Amino acid sequence: MNPLPLSGDAGSPTRYDTPTILLHWLTALLVVGLFALAQVWDALPRGTPTRKLLQSLHVSFGLLFAAVLAARIVWRWTAGRRLPRASGGFWGLAGSSMHVLLYVLMAAQVVLGFLFRWAQGEAFTFFGLFDVPTLIHIDREQRRAIGGLHDTVAWTIIILAGCHALAGLAHHYWLKDGILRRMLPWR
């Protein structure tokens, strides 16, 4: 298959700007890491020190994820973000829709994470440096429902992020259109 040119015209960049690339890969790393922590501690017996440590790390990295996601959303909506011109048609719409869906799910996951931690009534700290205050009281009986939603949204994000990654690889290796190179940290 012949390589397709990068999308964009003479006035449009062919790569994302450095902050967008860094926020993208930091988000990906945090999503996968948070998911992995939850899967590992779930296999451990309740009450063990290792399980508690992994849960504490999950909460701390979850708070970091919330900050990175907020920064990413603010950056996405500012004029500072330079974008390559998006492709049109059905596939352009599908790609844009996937991004919006991932943002919505990640934001929902942050909210569910806060609600779930508050429903547990346990300490909510950031790497032991400071505590996050409880802003609203969540009934402990709602904890199971919130936890179930948090788990379902996590799996949905992982599946969609996997599809997103596969699409990037398909663009790179099959379509050879340069889409993946726009987001790689190296040139």
N, C-alpha and C positions, 0 to 999 in steps of 0.2 A: 504494500500500500504506500502511495506517495505521501510524504509528510505534508501536512496542511500548514499554512502560515499561522503564526500567532494572531489571535484576533486583535483588533485595534487598528487605528489609522495613524497617520504621521504624528498627530497631536496627542495620541493616547498611549500611555505606558504599556509595555508588554509584561511587566511584573508588578506584583503588589509592592507597596512600600514596606520598609523594614519593620515598623511597629506592627503592621497588620500581619506580616509573616510570623513575627515573634509571638504575638498574641494567639494566632492560630495554633502553632505548634505547642505552646504552653497549655492551651486549652485541651488539645488532644492528649498530651501527656497526663494532665490532671484527671481527665475523664477516665482514661484507661487505668491509671493508678488507683483512683478512688474505687472503681469497679473491682479491681483485683484485690484490694484490701478487704472489701466486703465479702468477696468470695472465699478468701483464705480464712478470715475469722469465723465465717459461717461453718466451716468444717471443724473448728476447734470446740472443745467442751465449754459450756457456759461457766463464767466466773474465773477462768484461768487468767493469770497475769498477761500471757501473750495475747489472748483475745482482747482483754481490756486495753492493752497497749495499741493494738491494731485499730480498735474502735476510736481511741483517743487521736491517733494519727489521722484516721478518716475524718473526724470532726475538724481537726486543724487544717488539713489539706482541703476540706470542703469549704471552710471559710476563705482560704486562699483562692479556691476556684470561684467563689462568689465575687471576690474583688477583681479577679482577672476577667470574669464574664462582664461585670459592670464596666470595667475599662474598655473591654472589647466593643461593647454596645455603644458607649459614648464615642469611641474612636470611629466606629462604623458610620455614625451619624454626623461626624464633623467633616469639615472641608479638608482636613489634614490627610484624609485617606485618599490615596491615588489608586484608581482601579483600572485594570485593563478593560477594554470595552467588552461587555458581555455578549455572548452569542445569542441569536434570536431563535425564533421558532419553538417547536415543542420541547426540544432538549434544553434550550436556554431557560424556558419556563420551568421545566422539571428541576433543573439545577438550582434555580432561584427559590423554588418552592421547598426544596430539600433544606436549603440554608435557613429559610424562615422557620421551618418546622423544628430544626435542630436548636435554633435560638430559643424558640418558645418552650421546647422541652427542657433545655438546660436551665432556663429561668424558673420553670415550674419545679425542677428538681431542687434548686436552691431553696425555694420557698418551702417545699415539702421537707427538706432536710432540717431547716430551722424549726418547723412545726413539730416534726418528729422528736427532735432533741428536747424541745420544751415540754412535749407530752411525756417524755421519759422522766422529767424532773431531775435529771442528773447535771453535773457540772458541764458547762459549755465553754471550753477555754481554747485559746489559740496558742498551741505549743507551750502552754503553761505561762505565757507572758501576760495575758489579760483574760478576764472573763467576759463573756457576752451576756448582757442582762436579758432576763425573760421579759419580753414586751407584752405578751398576752398569755393568759392561762389557757392551756389546752387540757381538756378532760382526759385522764389516763385511759378511759374506756375508748376514746377515739384513736388512741395510739396504734392499735392493730390496723385500723383502716388507713391511717396516714402512712404507717410503715409499709403496708401492702402497695399503696400507690407509689411510694418512694422506690420500692423494688421494681415495680412494673415499668415506671418511667426510666429507671436505670437500664434495664434490659432493652427497652425501646431505643434509647440513645445509643447503646452499644451496637445494636443491629443496624440502625440507620447510619451511624458513623462508619461501620464496616462497609456498608453499601457506598457511602461517600468515598472511602478510601479505594474501594474496588473501581469506582467510576474514574477516579484520578489515575489509577494504574492502567485502566482500559484506554483512557485518552492518551497516556504516554506511550504505551507499548503497541496498541492496536491502531488507534487513529493517528498517532504521531503528530498531534496538533499543538503541542506546547502548553496545554492547559496545566499540567502538573508542574512544569518548570516555573510557572508564574508564582507558585507558593513555596518553592524550595528555598531554603536559606542561603544556598550557594548558587552562583551563576553558572 
